Amino acid sequence: MNLIIWLVVGGVIGWLASLAMKTDGQQGIFLNIVVGIVGAALGGLLISPLVGVGTINQDAFSLGAMLVSFLGAVILLAIVNLFRRGTVR
């Protein structure tokens, strides 16, 4: 059951991050899930030690964990856009 919640929350976070970075038209549901989960891992490495909040990958389903995961997904999409287009946006 926890795996299903993790995939759904990861998909929602990836979708919201793709809306924020204006890449929603290029991604499908599978890529949104991947962006959400990988972005949560990136947020866990970069942001989580600074604020002391876990991510959704660490079984911490709280508002702070979702915010850290969202910020990690936005950072991931910014990095992908930087390499793909040469600009962050």
N, CA, C and O atoms as a GROMACS GRO file, in nm:
protein
  356
    1MET      N    1   0.082  -0.119   0.000
    1MET     CA    2   0.000   0.000   0.000
    1MET      C    3   0.086   0.126   0.000
    1MET      O    4   0.053   0.225  -0.065
    2ASN      N    5   0.198   0.121   0.073
    2ASN     CA    6   0.287   0.236   0.081
    2ASN      C    7   0.348   0.267  -0.056
    2ASN      O    8   0.370   0.384  -0.089
    3LEU      N    9   0.375   0.163  -0.136
    3LEU     CA   10   0.430   0.182  -0.270
    3LEU      C   11   0.332   0.257  -0.360
    3LEU      O   12   0.373   0.344  -0.437
    4ILE      N   13   0.205   0.226  -0.350
    4ILE     CA   14   0.104   0.293  -0.432
    4ILE      C   15   0.093   0.440  -0.393
    4ILE      O   16   0.084   0.527  -0.480
    5ILE      N   17   0.094   0.469  -0.264
    5ILE     CA   18   0.088   0.608  -0.218
    5ILE      C   19   0.213   0.683  -0.263
    5ILE      O   20   0.203   0.798  -0.305
    6TRP      N   21   0.328   0.619  -0.256
    6TRP     CA   22   0.454   0.679  -0.298
    6TRP      C   23   0.450   0.714  -0.446
    6TRP      O   24   0.495   0.822  -0.485
    7LEU      N   25   0.398   0.624  -0.529
    7LEU     CA   26   0.389   0.650  -0.673
    7LEU      C   27   0.289   0.761  -0.704
    7LEU      O   28   0.316   0.846  -0.789
    8VAL      N   29   0.176   0.762  -0.637
    8VAL     CA   30   0.075   0.865  -0.661
    8VAL      C   31   0.126   1.003  -0.618
    8VAL      O   32   0.113   1.100  -0.692
    9VAL      N   33   0.183   1.010  -0.499
    9VAL     CA   34   0.234   1.139  -0.450
    9VAL      C   35   0.352   1.184  -0.536
    9VAL      O   36   0.364   1.303  -0.566
   10GLY      N   37   0.438   1.093  -0.576
   10GLY     CA   38   0.548   1.127  -0.667
   10GLY      C   39   0.497   1.178  -0.800
   10GLY      O   40   0.553   1.273  -0.856
   11GLY      N   41   0.391   1.118  -0.851
   11GLY     CA   42   0.332   1.165  -0.977
   11GLY      C   43   0.271   1.304  -0.965
   11GLY      O   44   0.285   1.386  -1.055
   12VAL      N   45   0.203   1.328  -0.854
   12VAL     CA   46   0.143   1.462  -0.832
   12VAL      C   47   0.252   1.567  -0.817
   12VAL      O   48   0.242   1.676  -0.873
   13ILE      N   49   0.356   1.535  -0.742
   13ILE     CA   50   0.467   1.630  -0.723
   13ILE      C   51   0.537   1.656  -0.856
   13ILE      O   52   0.570   1.770  -0.887
   14GLY      N   53   0.560   1.553  -0.935
   14GLY     CA   54   0.621   1.569  -1.066
   14GLY      C   55   0.535   1.651  -1.159
   14GLY      O   56   0.586   1.733  -1.236
   15TRP      N   57   0.405   1.631  -1.153
   15TRP     CA   58   0.312   1.706  -1.237
   15TRP      C   59   0.311   1.854  -1.197
   15TRP      O   60   0.315   1.942  -1.284
   16LEU      N   61   0.306   1.881  -1.067
   16LEU     CA   62   0.308   2.020  -1.020
   16LEU      C   63   0.440   2.089  -1.056
   16LEU      O   64   0.441   2.206  -1.093
   17ALA      N   65   0.551   2.016  -1.044
   17ALA     CA   66   0.681   2.073  -1.082
   17ALA      C   67   0.686   2.100  -1.232
   17ALA      O   68   0.743   2.201  -1.274
   18SER      N   69   0.629   2.013  -1.312
   18SER     CA   70   0.629   2.035  -1.457
   18SER      C   71   0.539   2.153  -1.494
   18SER      O   72   0.566   2.223  -1.592
   19LEU      N   73   0.433   2.175  -1.418
   19LEU     CA   74   0.351   2.294  -1.440
   19LEU      C   75   0.427   2.420  -1.404
   19LEU      O   76   0.420   2.520  -1.475
   20ALA      N   77   0.501   2.416  -1.294
   20ALA     CA   78   0.578   2.532  -1.250
   20ALA      C   79   0.690   2.565  -1.348
   20ALA      O   80   0.722   2.682  -1.367
   21MET      N   81   0.749   2.463  -1.409
   21MET     CA   82   0.859   2.485  -1.503
   21MET      C   83   0.813   2.491  -1.648
   21MET      O   84   0.896   2.501  -1.739
   22LYS      N   85   0.683   2.484  -1.671
   22LYS     CA   86   0.622   2.492  -1.804
   22LYS      C   87   0.674   2.383  -1.899
   22LYS      O   88   0.701   2.410  -2.016
   23THR      N   89   0.687   2.262  -1.848
   23THR     CA   90   0.725   2.147  -1.930
   23THR      C   91   0.617   2.040  -1.930
   23THR      O   92   0.643   1.925  -1.965
   24ASP      N   93   0.496   2.077  -1.890
   24ASP     CA   94   0.388   1.978  -1.875
   24ASP      C   95   0.348   1.915  -2.008
   24ASP      O   96   0.315   1.797  -2.011
   25GLY      N   97   0.351   1.991  -2.116
   25GLY     CA   98   0.310   1.938  -2.245
   25GLY      C   99   0.406   1.835  -2.300
   25GLY      O  100   0.369   1.757  -2.388
   26GLN      N  101   0.529   1.831  -2.251
   26GLN     CA  102   0.631   1.740  -2.302
   26GLN      C  103   0.635   1.609  -2.226
   26GLN      O  104   0.698   1.513  -2.271
   27GLN      N  105   0.569   1.601  -2.112
   27GLN     CA  106   0.578   1.485  -2.025
   27GLN      C  107   0.445   1.413  -2.015
   27GLN      O  108   0.338   1.473  -2.023
   28GLY      N  109   0.454   1.284  -1.998
   28GLY     CA  110   0.336   1.205  -1.971
   28GLY      C  111   0.332   1.168  -1.824
   28GLY      O  112   0.411   1.218  -1.744
   29ILE      N  113   0.240   1.081  -1.788
   29ILE     CA  114   0.223   1.044  -1.647
   29ILE      C  115   0.344   0.967  -1.595
   29ILE      O  116   0.385   0.986  -1.480
   30PHE      N  117   0.402   0.882  -1.677
   30PHE     CA  118   0.519   0.804  -1.633
   30PHE      C  119   0.637   0.896  -1.603
   30PHE      O  120   0.705   0.879  -1.502
   31LEU      N  121   0.661   0.994  -1.690
   31LEU     CA  122   0.772   1.086  -1.667
   31LEU      C  123   0.745   1.178  -1.548
   31LEU      O  124   0.839   1.217  -1.479
   32ASN      N  125   0.619   1.212  -1.523
   32ASN     CA  126   0.586   1.289  -1.404
   32ASN      C  127   0.619   1.212  -1.277
   32ASN      O  128   0.670   1.270  -1.181
   33ILE      N  129   0.590   1.082  -1.276
   33ILE     CA  130   0.622   0.997  -1.160
   33ILE      C  131   0.772   0.991  -1.140
   33ILE      O  132   0.821   1.002  -1.028
   34VAL      N  133   0.847   0.972  -1.249
   34VAL     CA  134   0.993   0.965  -1.241
   34VAL      C  135   1.050   1.098  -1.190
   34VAL      O  136   1.138   1.099  -1.104
   35VAL      N  137   1.000   1.209  -1.244
   35VAL     CA  138   1.048   1.341  -1.201
   35VAL      C  139   1.018   1.362  -1.053
   35VAL      O  140   1.102   1.415  -0.980
   36GLY      N  141   0.901   1.323  -1.007
   36GLY     CA  142   0.864   1.339  -0.867
   36GLY      C  143   0.952   1.258  -0.774
   36GLY      O  144   0.996   1.308  -0.670
   37ILE      N  145   0.979   1.134  -0.809
   37ILE     CA  146   1.058   1.047  -0.723
   37ILE      C  147   1.206   1.083  -0.727
   37ILE      O  148   1.271   1.091  -0.623
   38VAL      N  149   1.260   1.106  -0.847
   38VAL     CA  150   1.402   1.144  -0.857
   38VAL      C  151   1.423   1.284  -0.799
   38VAL      O  152   1.525   1.311  -0.736
   39GLY      N  153   1.326   1.373  -0.820
   39GLY     CA  154   1.334   1.506  -0.761
   39GLY      C  155   1.330   1.501  -0.609
   39GLY      O  156   1.396   1.581  -0.542
   40ALA      N  157   1.254   1.409  -0.554
   40ALA     CA  158   1.251   1.392  -0.409
   40ALA      C  159   1.385   1.343  -0.358
   40ALA      O  160   1.430   1.384  -0.251
   41ALA      N  161   1.450   1.255  -0.433
   41ALA     CA  162   1.583   1.208  -0.394
   41ALA      C  163   1.683   1.323  -0.400
   41ALA      O  164   1.768   1.337  -0.312
   42LEU      N  165   1.674   1.405  -0.504
   42LEU     CA  166   1.762   1.521  -0.516
   42LEU      C  167   1.736   1.622  -0.405
   42LEU      O  168   1.830   1.679  -0.348
   43GLY      N  169   1.610   1.644  -0.374
   43GLY     CA  170   1.575   1.732  -0.263
   43GLY      C  171   1.624   1.677  -0.130
   43GLY      O  172   1.662   1.754  -0.042
   44GLY      N  173   1.624   1.545  -0.117
   44GLY     CA  174   1.675   1.482   0.005
   44GLY      C  175   1.825   1.503   0.020
   44GLY      O  176   1.875   1.515   0.132
   45LEU      N  177   1.895   1.508  -0.092
   45LEU     CA  178   2.040   1.531  -0.086
   45LEU      C  179   2.076   1.678  -0.064
   45LEU      O  180   2.168   1.709   0.011
   46LEU      N  181   2.003   1.768  -0.130
   46LEU     CA  182   2.039   1.909  -0.129
   46LEU      C  183   1.966   1.991  -0.023
   46LEU      O  184   2.029   2.071   0.047
   47ILE      N  185   1.837   1.974  -0.010
   47ILE     CA  186   1.755   2.063   0.072
   47ILE      C  187   1.728   2.006   0.211
   47ILE      O  188   1.728   2.080   0.309
   48SER      N  189   1.706   1.878   0.219
   48SER     CA  190   1.670   1.815   0.346
   48SER      C  191   1.770   1.839   0.458
   48SER      O  192   1.727   1.866   0.570
   49PRO      N  193   1.901   1.830   0.434
   49PRO     CA  194   1.994   1.859   0.545
   49PRO      C  195   1.990   2.004   0.592
   49PRO      O  196   2.020   2.033   0.708
   50LEU      N  197   1.952   2.095   0.504
   50LEU     CA  198   1.948   2.236   0.541
   50LEU      C  199   1.828   2.270   0.629
   50LEU      O  200   1.838   2.353   0.720
   51VAL      N  201   1.714   2.206   0.602
   51VAL     CA  202   1.592   2.240   0.675
   51VAL      C  203   1.552   2.134   0.778
   51VAL      O  204   1.466   2.159   0.862
   52GLY      N  205   1.614   2.018   0.773
   52GLY     CA  206   1.587   1.914   0.871
   52GLY      C  207   1.455   1.842   0.851
   52GLY      O  208   1.398   1.789   0.946
   53VAL      N  209   1.406   1.839   0.728
   53VAL     CA  210   1.280   1.772   0.696
   53VAL      C  211   1.310   1.661   0.598
   53VAL      O  212   1.392   1.680   0.508
   54GLY      N  213   1.248   1.547   0.612
   54GLY     CA  214   1.266   1.436   0.520
   54GLY      C  215   1.194   1.460   0.388
   54GLY      O  216   1.137   1.566   0.366
   55THR      N  217   1.197   1.359   0.302
   55THR     CA  218   1.126   1.365   0.175
   55THR      C  219   1.026   1.250   0.168
   55THR      O  220   1.017   1.169   0.260
   56ILE      N  221   0.951   1.245   0.058
   56ILE     CA  222   0.855   1.136   0.042
   56ILE      C  223   0.926   1.003   0.023
   56ILE      O  224   0.866   0.898   0.046
   57ASN      N  225   1.052   1.005  -0.020
   57ASN     CA  226   1.129   0.881  -0.037
   57ASN      C  227   1.170   0.822   0.096
   57ASN      O  228   1.207   0.704   0.103
   58GLN      N  229   1.164   0.900   0.203
   58GLN     CA  230   1.203   0.854   0.335
   58GLN      C  231   1.081   0.822   0.420
   58GLN      O  232   1.090   0.822   0.543
   59ASP      N  233   0.970   0.794   0.358
   59ASP     CA  234   0.843   0.760   0.425
   59ASP      C  235   0.797   0.867   0.522
   59ASP      O  236   0.740   0.836   0.627
   60ALA      N  237   0.820   0.991   0.487
   60ALA     CA  238   0.775   1.103   0.569
   60ALA      C  239   0.672   1.181   0.488
   60ALA      O  240   0.707   1.277   0.419
   61PHE      N  241   0.547   1.141   0.497
   61PHE     CA  242   0.441   1.207   0.421
   61PHE      C  243   0.383   1.321   0.503
   61PHE      O  244   0.278   1.307   0.566
   62SER      N  245   0.453   1.434   0.502
   62SER     CA  246   0.405   1.553   0.568
   62SER      C  247   0.411   1.668   0.469
   62SER      O  248   0.464   1.652   0.359
   63LEU      N  249   0.356   1.781   0.506
   63LEU     CA  250   0.358   1.896   0.417
   63LEU      C  251   0.500   1.942   0.389
   63LEU      O  252   0.533   1.978   0.275
   64GLY      N  253   0.584   1.942   0.490
   64GLY     CA  254   0.724   1.980   0.471
   64GLY      C  255   0.798   1.885   0.378
   64GLY      O  256   0.878   1.928   0.295
   65ALA      N  257   0.771   1.755   0.393
   65ALA     CA  258   0.835   1.656   0.307
   65ALA      C  259   0.790   1.673   0.163
   65ALA      O  260   0.870   1.657   0.070
   66MET      N  261   0.665   1.704   0.143
   66MET     CA  262   0.616   1.724   0.007
   66MET      C  263   0.674   1.852  -0.054
   66MET      O  264   0.701   1.857  -0.174
   67LEU      N  265   0.693   1.954   0.028
   67LEU     CA  266   0.752   2.078  -0.021
   67LEU      C  267   0.898   2.058  -0.059
   67LEU      O  268   0.943   2.107  -0.163
   68VAL      N  269   0.974   1.986   0.022
   68VAL     CA  270   1.113   1.955  -0.010
   68VAL      C  271   1.120   1.871  -0.137
   68VAL      O  272   1.207   1.894  -0.221
   69SER      N  273   1.031   1.774  -0.151
   69SER     CA  274   1.028   1.690  -0.271
   69SER      C  275   0.991   1.773  -0.394
   69SER      O  276   1.048   1.752  -0.501
   70PHE      N  277   0.898   1.865  -0.379
   70PHE     CA  278   0.858   1.952  -0.489
   70PHE      C  279   0.975   2.040  -0.533
   70PHE      O  280   1.001   2.054  -0.653
   71LEU      N  281   1.044   2.100  -0.438
   71LEU     CA  282   1.160   2.184  -0.471
   71LEU      C  283   1.270   2.103  -0.539
   71LEU      O  284   1.335   2.152  -0.631
   72GLY      N  285   1.290   1.980  -0.495
   72GLY     CA  286   1.387   1.892  -0.561
   72GLY      C  287   1.347   1.861  -0.704
   72GLY      O  288   1.432   1.856  -0.792
   73ALA      N  289   1.217   1.840  -0.728
   73ALA     CA  290   1.169   1.814  -0.863
   73ALA      C  291   1.184   1.936  -0.953
   73ALA      O  292   1.217   1.923  -1.070
   74VAL      N  293   1.161   2.054  -0.898
   74VAL     CA  294   1.180   2.177  -0.976
   74VAL      C  295   1.328   2.194  -1.010
   74VAL      O  296   1.361   2.232  -1.123
   75ILE      N  297   1.417   2.166  -0.916
   75ILE     CA  298   1.560   2.175  -0.943
   75ILE      C  299   1.600   2.074  -1.050
   75ILE      O  300   1.679   2.106  -1.139
   76LEU      N  301   1.545   1.954  -1.043
   76LEU     CA  302   1.574   1.852  -1.144
   76LEU      C  303   1.530   1.897  -1.282
   76LEU      O  304   1.606   1.883  -1.378
   77LEU      N  305   1.410   1.952  -1.294
   77LEU     CA  306   1.362   1.999  -1.424
   77LEU      C  307   1.444   2.118  -1.473
   77LEU      O  308   1.466   2.132  -1.594
   78ALA      N  309   1.490   2.204  -1.383
   78ALA     CA  310   1.574   2.316  -1.423
   78ALA      C  311   1.707   2.265  -1.479
   78ALA      O  312   1.757   2.319  -1.578
   79ILE      N  313   1.764   2.163  -1.417
   79ILE     CA  314   1.889   2.106  -1.466
   79ILE      C  315   1.868   2.041  -1.603
   79ILE      O  316   1.950   2.058  -1.693
   80VAL      N  317   1.759   1.967  -1.618
   80VAL     CA  318   1.729   1.903  -1.747
   80VAL      C  319   1.710   2.009  -1.855
   80VAL      O  320   1.761   1.994  -1.966
   81ASN      N  321   1.636   2.116  -1.825
   81ASN     CA  322   1.616   2.223  -1.922
   81ASN      C  323   1.746   2.292  -1.956
   81ASN      O  324   1.767   2.332  -2.071
   82LEU      N  325   1.834   2.308  -1.860
   82LEU     CA  326   1.962   2.373  -1.884
   82LEU      C  327   2.044   2.294  -1.984
   82LEU      O  328   2.106   2.351  -2.074
   83PHE      N  329   2.045   2.162  -1.970
   83PHE     CA  330   2.122   2.079  -2.063
   83PHE      C  331   2.052   2.064  -2.197
   83PHE      O  332   2.117   2.056  -2.301
   84ARG      N  333   1.921   2.060  -2.196
   84ARG     CA  334   1.846   2.039  -2.319
   84ARG      C  335   1.838   2.165  -2.404
   84ARG      O  336   1.859   2.160  -2.525
   85ARG      N  337   1.807   2.278  -2.343
   85ARG     CA  338   1.783   2.401  -2.417
   85ARG      C  339   1.890   2.508  -2.399
   85ARG      O  340   1.899   2.601  -2.478
   86GLY      N  341   1.969   2.496  -2.298
   86GLY     CA  342   2.069   2.598  -2.268
   86GLY      C  343   2.018   2.706  -2.176
   86GLY      O  344   2.093   2.797  -2.140
   87THR      N  345   1.890   2.698  -2.136
   87THR     CA  346   1.833   2.793  -2.039
   87THR      C  347   1.760   2.714  -1.932
   87THR      O  348   1.720   2.600  -1.953
   88VAL      N  349   1.745   2.777  -1.817
   88VAL     CA  350   1.676   2.709  -1.706
   88VAL      C  351   1.528   2.695  -1.735
   88VAL      O  352   1.470   2.592  -1.704
   89ARG      N  353   1.467   2.794  -1.794
   89ARG     CA  354   1.324   2.790  -1.822
   89ARG      C  355   1.300   2.724  -1.950
   89ARG      O  356   1.185   2.711  -1.992
   0.00000   0.00000   0.00000
